[in-house]
């Protein structure tokens, strides 16, 4: 019985079926161009995945639209402009810097500058609060005695 189960488990990988990925376009040049362009477009369903690797229906439709426009002779920039006009600038992975997106581009640097300024301010404020302490001769002698006492007890010193 045990050998039968082992034999069945050994045959199990042979029962799996992996299909070969189908090309979207008949022309490999258009296929490569479309996949390169699809890397620049964000899937609005998945949000963090490019259209080229997404398995959503929306991405499939966008790839078909891109393929259709390429067959009609549209340039890559015309296709991107059409997608931006239809879905907005959020469809691009690298949105252009303009009046609408400038705050998104400037915000990380502004936060970094603000944080650095706050850190410098806090450090300067702290420096003013800490006063230099001078020890009296009795305190210095007591500290030296304590240090000598600790060093004589410590075998590693």
N, C-alpha and C positions, 0 to 999 in steps of 0.2 A: 504494500500500500504506500509506504514511504517513497519507494523508488518511482512509483507511478506519479505521485504528486511532484516529485523533483523533475521528472520528465515533462509533465505538463507545464510547469513553471519555465522550463527551458524553451519550450515551444511557444510560449506566450508572446515574446517579442515578434515572432514571425506573423502573428495575427494582426499586428498594428498596421495601419495604413497611413502613410504620409504623402499628401498630394504635393506635386511640384507647383511652385508659385507661378501663376499665370502673368504674362506681361499685360499691362493695361493697353499699351499702344502696339500696333503692328510694327511700327518703325522704331528700331532701338535708339536712334538719335533723338527722336521726339520723346521717347520713354525716359532717357537719361536727362534731357532738358526739363521735362515735367517734374521728375523726382527732385532735381536740383532746386527748382522753383518752389516745390511743395515743402522743402526744408525751411523756407523763409516764412511760411504761413502757419499760424497757430490754429490748432483745432479748437473751435469755440465750445465744443462739448467736453473735451478732455482737459482743456485749459493749459496743460503743461506738456503737451505732446505735439510735435509737428504733424501737419496733414499727411506727410509722406509715410509715417509709421503708424498713424492712428487707424483703428479698425471701426470707427463709428460710421454711421450712415452719412452723416454730414460731411465727413472727410472724403468718403467715397464720392459723394456728389460733387464736392469741390474739385477733386482730381479729375472727374469727368468733364466738368466745366473748363478746367485748365486745358485738358486734352483737346476739347472741341475748339477752344479759342486758338490753340497752337496750330491746329489743322486749317483754321481759317486764315492764318498768317499773322496773328497778333504777336507783338513783341512781349518779352517778359515784363517790362515796365507797364505796358498797356494792361496786361492781365492783372498785375498787382494793383494798379489804379482802379480797375473794375471791381476787384474784391474789396478794396478799401471803400469805394463808393457804396457798395452794397452792404458791407458788414461793419464798417468803421475801422479806425486805426488800430484797434485792439487785436485785429486779425494778424497783424505783422509782428514778428518776433523782434525786430529792430525798428521801432517806430521813428519817424523823422523828428528832428528837433524843430519845433515851430511854436507859435504862441500858445497853442492848446496843450502841448506835451512838455513845454519848458519846465513847469514846476516839478514834473516827475524826474527830469534829468538833473535839476538843480538841488532837489531835496536831500539826497544822500550827502552831498558836499556841504550843504548848509548845516545839516545835523552834526556832521563831523567837526566842522568849525565851531559850532555852538558847544558841543561837548568838550572840545579842547579848551575853549575859553573858560568854561565853567570849572574845569579841572585846574587851570592856572589860577583862577580867582580863589578857589578853595585852598590851594596850597599856599598862596600868599597870605590868606587870612589866617591859616593855621600857624604859619611862621611868626606872625605878630602876636599870637596868643601864648606861645611857648617862650618862657623867659629863661635866660641862661642862669643856672644855679651855681653859685660859688660856695665851696665848702669852707667851713671854718677849720683852723688847724686841728682842733680836737676831732672833728668829723673826718678829716683826711687820715689822721692817725688811727681812728677806729676802723675805717674802711681798709687801711693797709693791714691791720691786725686780722680782720675777718678774712681777707684774701690770703694772707699767710697761713691762717688756721685751716682754711679749706684746702689749700694746696698741700699742706702736710698730711692731711687725712686722706686725700685722694691718691691711691696707689698708681694711677695711670699718669699722673703729672710728672 
